[in-house]
Amino acid sequence: LVTGASGLLGLNLALHLHEREDILGIVHSHSLVGVPFPILAVDLTEPGQTRKLLEMARPDAVIHCAAQANLDLCEQHPEQAEKINAHLPGELAALTARMGIRLVHISTDAVFDGQRGNYSESDTPNPINTYARTKLRGEELVLAANPRAVVARVNFYGFSLNGRRSLSEFFLNNLLQRREMNGFTDVVFCPLWVNHLVDLLVEALEKDLSGLYHFLGSEALSKYDFGVRLAKQFGLPAELIHPVQYAAGSVRLDAPRSPNLSASSAKLAAALGRALPGVEDGLRGFHQQYQHGFGQYVQSFQAGQRAGAQPEQPAAF
């Protein structure tokens, strides 16, 4: 059972797995049309709905991707963010523990303040915005209610339902239209291609892992460098990306961002017995998806955007 099945991770996860696993996708505010897996529209924040859903579906595992991930909306509506990002995961963890259902809860690397970098799971978080605070509270409630759960701190990219959700789409869309854009040279992260993330999450379930892990790429780089490397992978003009500094205050945002979210995924690599994918492997996979029309395929499932016959899923994806 995949919650948040219309989000970037939930949708890619379901599309990547549906041919080898029985997937049930849960959506709420964003409907899906014509996806190759069953979906249900459920407001999991309504009292009793989560319990009813689990009793009806009786899944072997739940991958909880649903969240309020818009940082600025979280600042504007903190009570809603607390309900979705903290209280709902805590309720889900308690129910899955009681019913013997495996749970993977998706969290974020943004629980750190980004002042130091190179964070491990043993480092004390220090969230600096409402989104991060509510996600950290979600982690705490999940592990308290269901110690067998996996809490996955993530930072990922890929193709989304509206084509504008991820950093990779921001760079690619602008590059394809030969538009100039900015890239932060002083904001560092460890990005992971969403398909690699999906494989790691499934592997964690298969190996019966539990506890807190960093599901992040094996390489840290700035967002500017990520854009440049994406441009080179696609054969597009990297000079369209202008290096700027977030610290200079040239971009005004409601929620502050953590500047250095470099983090170690050594704990997960050791538990899985293999190295985690790097940036180049992920960008190659993302480029191959683009060449096969996967971005348009994903966008075709957006309600109100479809016309004509069901598109065929690109080969190998």
PyMOL commands that set and color helices and strands:
alter all, ss='L'
color gray80, all
select helices_A, chain A and resi 8-17+49-57+71-76+78-99+109-111+130-145+167-176+194-206+223-234+238-240+246-248+266-272+279-291+294-299
alter helices_A, ss='H'
color red, helices_A
select strands_A, chain A and resi 2-3+25-27+39-41+61-64+102-108+150-154+156-157+181-184+188-189+192-193+211-215+221-222+241-244
alter strands_A, ss='S'
color yellow, strands_A
deselect
rebuild
show_as cartoon
